[in-house]
Amino acid sequence: LPALPARWRARRVARLDSDAVSARRGFESVYDDFRAGRVDVLVGTQLAAKGLDLPSVTVAAVVAADVTLNLPDYRAAERTFALLAQVAGRAGRGPRPGRVLIQTYAPGHHAVRTAAMLDVDGFADEELLRRRLLGYPPFSLLARLMIADSDRDRALERAERAAAASAIPGVEVLGPQPSYVPRRAGRYRFQVVLRSPAVEARMAALERVPPGVAIDVDPESLL
């Protein structure tokens, strides 16, 4: 952010992120200034991409669009497409046409390519094909088991017991493996993912999970 005023000395720059909106009326203040023309360039996190109706905006840009694309989650492409499409929707909402710039190392990825064209159907067709081949929802049912413990070895041992207990015919057991955030609040975290095409098999597997294990059925994310 400090480099922007130096690059465009005549431009007024503001930021919109969690720190900026934590102040009283922080979001409203930034939004009102930008909409009224008192700010020329708005730099922000995903907060700046969602729900802002600014007819005067003609250029929108995404820096490092691959960050969400490379997350270890089966919905990474979906989230990336949604974010890029939202940013693209911020430009050209008024009478003047808009332009969207996307910085990415993967311009040919279907999430990036279809988002640049706002092609929802095109993204859905390609994403559903990949999920069918890999066996992810909506072509399977998931459940995530989360084990947390202050002792790492004990946490791993409990996770292994949970994985072994839930391994029944018709259920694929993935893990245990460290969670995306492997330690939180002094507790080591391991997760086990159960995948099955049948709700009955998944239910039977979950009934065998030992006590003390957190169960997330149909998880929104595996992070």
Sine and cosine of phi, psi and omega as CSV:
sin_phi,cos_phi,sin_psi,cos_psi,sin_omega,cos_omega
0.00,0.00,-0.68,0.73,-0.01,-1.00
-0.86,0.51,-0.45,0.89,-0.04,-1.00
-0.96,0.28,-0.39,0.92,-0.06,-1.00
-0.92,0.39,-0.74,0.67,0.05,-1.00
-0.88,0.48,-0.53,0.85,0.03,-1.00
-0.94,0.34,-0.56,0.83,-0.01,-1.00
-0.97,0.24,-0.65,0.76,0.02,-1.00
-0.84,-0.54,0.99,0.13,-0.13,-0.99
-0.90,0.43,-0.45,0.89,-0.03,-1.00
-1.00,0.05,-0.03,1.00,-0.05,-1.00
-0.98,-0.20,0.63,-0.78,0.05,-1.00
-1.00,-0.07,0.82,-0.57,-0.13,-0.99
-0.91,-0.42,0.68,-0.74,0.09,-1.00
-0.74,-0.68,0.27,-0.96,0.00,-1.00
-0.84,-0.54,0.50,-0.86,0.02,-1.00
-0.69,-0.72,0.98,-0.18,0.03,-1.00
-0.51,-0.86,-0.09,-1.00,-0.09,-1.00
-0.89,0.46,-0.57,0.82,0.03,-1.00
-0.93,0.38,-0.66,0.75,-0.03,-1.00
-0.92,0.39,-0.59,0.81,-0.06,-1.00
-1.00,0.04,-0.09,1.00,0.00,-1.00
-0.95,0.32,-0.42,0.91,0.05,-1.00
-0.94,0.33,0.39,-0.92,0.00,-1.00
-0.88,0.48,0.81,-0.59,-0.05,-1.00
0.85,0.53,0.47,0.88,-0.02,-1.00
-0.88,0.47,-0.75,0.66,-0.02,-1.00
-0.89,0.45,-0.75,0.66,-0.03,-1.00
-0.87,0.49,-0.63,0.78,-0.02,-1.00
-0.90,0.43,-0.74,0.68,0.00,-1.00
-0.91,0.42,-0.70,0.71,-0.02,-1.00
-0.88,0.47,-0.72,0.70,-0.03,-1.00
-0.90,0.44,-0.66,0.75,0.00,-1.00
-0.90,0.43,-0.66,0.75,-0.03,-1.00
-0.93,0.36,-0.69,0.73,-0.02,-1.00
-0.92,0.40,-0.55,0.84,-0.03,-1.00
-0.99,0.13,-0.09,1.00,0.02,-1.00
1.00,0.03,0.13,0.99,0.04,-1.00
-0.98,0.17,-0.18,0.98,0.08,-1.00
-0.79,-0.61,0.72,-0.70,-0.04,-1.00
-1.00,-0.10,-0.59,0.80,-0.07,-1.00
-0.80,-0.60,0.81,-0.59,0.03,-1.00
-0.93,-0.36,0.86,-0.51,0.01,-1.00
-0.93,-0.36,0.79,-0.62,-0.04,-1.00
-0.37,-0.93,0.07,-1.00,0.10,-0.99
-1.00,0.06,-0.38,-0.92,0.00,-1.00
-0.88,0.47,-0.32,0.95,0.05,-1.00
-0.85,0.52,-0.54,0.84,-0.04,-1.00
-0.98,0.22,-0.17,0.99,-0.08,-1.00
-0.99,-0.11,-0.21,0.98,-0.19,-0.98
-0.91,-0.41,0.87,-0.49,0.23,-0.97
0.98,0.21,0.13,0.99,0.00,-1.00
-1.00,0.01,0.83,-0.56,0.04,-1.00
-0.97,-0.24,0.99,-0.16,-0.08,-1.00
-0.79,-0.61,1.00,0.00,-0.08,-1.00
-0.87,0.49,-0.39,0.92,-0.05,-1.00
-0.98,0.18,-0.19,0.98,-0.05,-1.00
-0.97,0.24,0.81,-0.58,0.03,-1.00
-0.89,-0.45,-0.22,0.98,0.01,-1.00
-0.72,-0.70,0.77,-0.63,0.10,-0.99
-0.77,-0.64,0.55,-0.84,-0.05,-1.00
-0.63,-0.78,0.56,-0.83,0.07,-1.00
-0.88,-0.48,0.83,-0.56,0.03,-1.00
-0.99,-0.17,0.72,-0.69,0.04,-1.00
0.84,0.54,0.83,0.56,0.01,-1.00
-0.90,0.43,-0.27,0.96,-0.04,-1.00
-0.97,0.23,-0.18,0.98,-0.05,-1.00
-0.85,0.53,-0.78,0.63,0.01,-1.00
-0.96,0.27,-0.48,0.88,-0.03,-1.00
-0.91,0.41,-0.50,0.87,-0.09,-1.00
-0.99,-0.12,0.13,0.99,0.05,-1.00
-0.94,0.35,0.60,-0.80,-0.03,-1.00
-0.98,0.21,0.93,0.37,-0.04,-1.00
-0.56,-0.83,0.63,-0.78,-0.07,-1.00
-0.92,0.38,-0.28,0.96,0.03,-1.00
-0.99,-0.14,0.24,0.97,-0.05,-1.00
-0.87,0.49,-0.70,0.71,0.00,-1.00
-0.91,0.42,-0.65,0.76,0.01,-1.00
-0.89,0.46,-0.70,0.71,0.00,-1.00
-0.92,0.40,-0.61,0.79,0.02,-1.00
-0.91,0.42,-0.71,0.70,0.03,-1.00
-0.86,0.51,-0.71,0.70,-0.03,-1.00
-0.88,0.47,-0.69,0.73,-0.02,-1.00
-0.91,0.42,-0.73,0.68,-0.02,-1.00
-0.91,0.42,-0.64,0.77,0.03,-1.00
-0.91,0.42,-0.60,0.80,0.03,-1.00
-0.91,0.42,-0.69,0.73,0.03,-1.00
-0.90,0.45,-0.69,0.73,0.00,-1.00
-0.87,0.49,-0.53,0.85,-0.01,-1.00
-0.96,0.28,-0.16,0.99,0.01,-1.00
-0.98,0.19,-0.41,0.91,-0.10,-1.00
-0.99,-0.13,0.62,-0.78,0.08,-1.00
0.97,0.25,0.46,0.89,0.01,-1.00
-0.99,0.14,-0.25,0.97,0.03,-1.00
-0.99,-0.13,-0.35,-0.94,-0.04,-1.00
-0.95,0.32,-0.37,0.93,0.00,-1.00
-1.00,-0.01,0.59,-0.81,-0.01,-1.00
-0.92,0.39,0.40,-0.92,-0.03,-1.00
-0.92,-0.39,0.31,-0.95,0.02,-1.00
-0.70,-0.71,0.67,-0.74,-0.03,-1.00
-0.84,-0.55,0.75,-0.66,0.02,-1.00
-0.91,-0.41,0.78,-0.62,-0.01,-1.00
-0.85,-0.53,0.87,-0.49,0.07,-1.00
-1.00,-0.02,0.86,-0.51,-0.07,-1.00
-0.40,-0.92,0.51,-0.86,0.13,-0.99
-1.00,0.01,-0.07,1.00,-0.07,-1.00
-0.77,-0.63,0.89,0.45,-0.04,-1.00
-0.91,0.42,-0.37,0.93,0.00,-1.00
-1.00,0.03,-0.10,1.00,0.01,-1.00
-0.90,0.44,0.64,-0.76,-0.11,-0.99
-0.88,0.47,-0.51,0.86,0.02,-1.00
-0.92,0.39,-0.67,0.75,0.00,-1.00
-0.96,0.29,-0.72,0.70,-0.08,-1.00
-0.89,0.45,-0.73,0.68,-0.03,-1.00
-0.96,0.27,-0.52,0.85,0.05,-1.00
-0.91,0.41,-0.60,0.80,0.02,-1.00
-0.89,0.46,-0.45,0.89,0.01,-1.00
-0.98,-0.21,0.05,1.00,-0.08,-1.00
0.79,0.61,0.68,0.74,-0.06,-1.00
-0.99,-0.16,1.00,0.07,-0.04,-1.00
-0.90,0.43,-0.71,0.71,-0.02,-1.00
-0.90,0.44,-0.64,0.76,0.02,-1.00
-0.89,0.45,-0.66,0.75,0.05,-1.00
-0.90,0.43,-0.72,0.69,-0.03,-1.00
-0.87,0.50,-0.67,0.75,0.00,-1.00
-0.87,0.49,-0.73,0.69,-0.04,-1.00
-0.95,0.31,-0.64,0.77,-0.03,-1.00
-0.92,0.38,-0.65,0.76,0.02,-1.00
-0.91,0.41,-0.59,0.81,0.06,-1.00
-0.88,0.48,-0.69,0.72,0.00,-1.00
-0.91,0.40,-0.66,0.76,0.00,-1.00
-0.93,0.38,-0.57,0.82,0.06,-1.00
-0.90,0.44,-0.70,0.72,-0.01,-1.00
-0.91,0.41,-0.57,0.82,-0.06,-1.00
-1.00,-0.06,-0.14,0.99,0.05,-1.00
0.97,0.23,0.56,0.83,0.03,-1.00
-0.96,-0.27,0.31,-0.95,0.01,-1.00
-0.79,0.62,0.60,-0.80,0.22,0.98
-1.00,0.01,0.27,0.96,-0.03,-1.00
-0.99,-0.14,0.15,0.99,0.10,-1.00
-0.38,-0.93,0.14,-0.99,0.07,-1.00
-0.90,-0.44,0.67,-0.74,-0.03,-1.00
-0.89,-0.46,0.39,-0.92,0.22,-0.98
-0.53,-0.85,0.62,-0.78,-0.01,-1.00
-0.90,-0.44,0.75,-0.66,0.08,-1.00
-0.97,-0.23,0.78,-0.62,-0.01,-1.00
-0.88,-0.47,0.81,-0.59,0.00,-1.00
-0.87,-0.49,0.80,-0.60,0.00,-1.00
-0.77,-0.64,0.66,-0.75,-0.03,-1.00
-0.40,-0.92,0.50,-0.86,0.01,-1.00
-0.95,0.33,-0.33,0.94,0.03,-1.00
-0.96,-0.29,0.84,-0.54,-0.10,-1.00
-0.90,0.44,-0.72,0.69,-0.03,-1.00
-0.89,0.46,-0.62,0.78,0.02,-1.00
-0.93,0.37,-0.62,0.79,0.04,-1.00
-0.88,0.47,-0.70,0.72,0.01,-1.00
-0.91,0.43,-0.66,0.75,0.01,-1.00
-0.89,0.46,-0.67,0.75,0.03,-1.00
-0.91,0.42,-0.62,0.78,0.02,-1.00
-0.91,0.41,-0.64,0.77,0.03,-1.00
-0.91,0.42,-0.62,0.79,0.05,-1.00
-0.91,0.41,-0.64,0.77,0.02,-1.00
-0.91,0.42,-0.65,0.76,0.03,-1.00
-0.90,0.44,-0.70,0.71,-0.01,-1.00
-0.91,0.41,-0.63,0.78,-0.04,-1.00
-0.92,0.38,-0.55,0.84,-0.08,-1.00
-1.00,-0.02,0.02,1.00,-0.01,-1.00
-0.99,0.15,1.00,-0.06,0.02,-1.00
-0.81,-0.59,0.29,-0.96,0.03,-1.00
-0.83,0.55,0.68,-0.73,0.01,-1.00
1.00,0.00,0.00,1.00,-0.01,-1.00
-0.78,-0.63,0.81,-0.59,0.08,-1.00
-1.00,-0.07,0.78,-0.63,-0.03,-1.00
-0.96,-0.28,0.85,-0.52,0.01,-1.00
-0.93,-0.36,0.89,-0.45,-0.03,-1.00
0.93,-0.36,-0.15,-0.99,0.25,0.97
-0.98,0.20,0.43,-0.90,0.09,-1.00
-0.54,-0.84,0.40,-0.92,0.02,-1.00
-0.86,0.51,0.60,-0.80,0.06,-1.00
-0.91,0.42,0.31,-0.95,0.02,-1.00
-0.84,0.55,-0.61,0.79,0.18,-0.98
-0.97,-0.26,1.00,-0.09,-0.19,-0.98
-0.94,0.35,-0.32,0.95,0.01,-1.00
-0.58,-0.82,0.76,-0.65,0.00,-1.00
-0.59,-0.80,0.74,-0.68,0.02,-1.00
0.80,0.59,0.63,0.78,0.05,-1.00
0.97,0.24,0.19,0.98,-0.03,-1.00
-0.86,-0.52,0.73,-0.68,0.03,-1.00
-0.99,0.17,0.65,-0.76,-0.15,-0.99
-0.83,-0.56,0.79,-0.61,0.10,-1.00
-0.83,-0.56,0.49,-0.87,0.02,-1.00
-0.75,-0.66,0.47,-0.88,0.07,-1.00
-0.79,-0.61,0.75,-0.67,0.00,-1.00
-0.94,-0.34,0.79,-0.62,0.07,-1.00
-0.97,-0.25,0.71,-0.70,-0.02,-1.00
-0.74,-0.67,0.74,-0.67,-0.03,-1.00
-0.45,-0.89,0.52,-0.86,0.09,-1.00
-0.99,0.13,-0.17,0.99,-0.11,-0.99
-0.83,-0.56,0.73,-0.69,0.00,-1.00
-0.92,0.40,-0.54,0.84,-0.01,-1.00
-0.91,0.41,-0.67,0.74,0.01,-1.00
-0.91,0.41,-0.67,0.74,0.02,-1.00
-0.89,0.46,-0.67,0.75,0.01,-1.00
-0.89,0.46,-0.67,0.74,0.01,-1.00
-0.90,0.44,-0.62,0.79,0.02,-1.00
-0.92,0.39,-0.66,0.75,-0.01,-1.00
-0.92,0.40,-0.50,0.86,0.03,-1.00
-0.92,0.39,-0.31,0.95,-0.01,-1.00
-1.00,-0.08,-0.06,1.00,-0.02,-1.00
-0.93,0.38,0.74,-0.67,-0.01,-1.00
-0.89,0.45,0.36,-0.93,0.05,-1.00
-0.89,0.45,0.41,-0.91,0.05,-1.00
1.00,0.09,0.11,0.99,0.01,-1.00
-0.96,-0.29,0.78,-0.62,0.04,-1.00
-0.98,0.21,0.74,-0.67,-0.07,-1.00
-0.89,-0.45,0.80,-0.60,0.05,-1.00
-0.88,-0.48,0.96,-0.29,-0.02,-1.00
-1.00,0.05,0.72,-0.69,-0.07,-1.00
0.79,0.62,0.85,0.52,-0.07,-1.00
-0.89,0.46,0.65,-0.76,0.07,-1.00
-0.93,0.36,-0.45,0.89,-0.03,-1.00
-0.49,-0.87,0.44,-0.90,0.08,-1.00
-0.97,-0.24,0.21,0.98,0.00,-1.00
-0.99,0.12,0.00,0.00,0.00,0.00
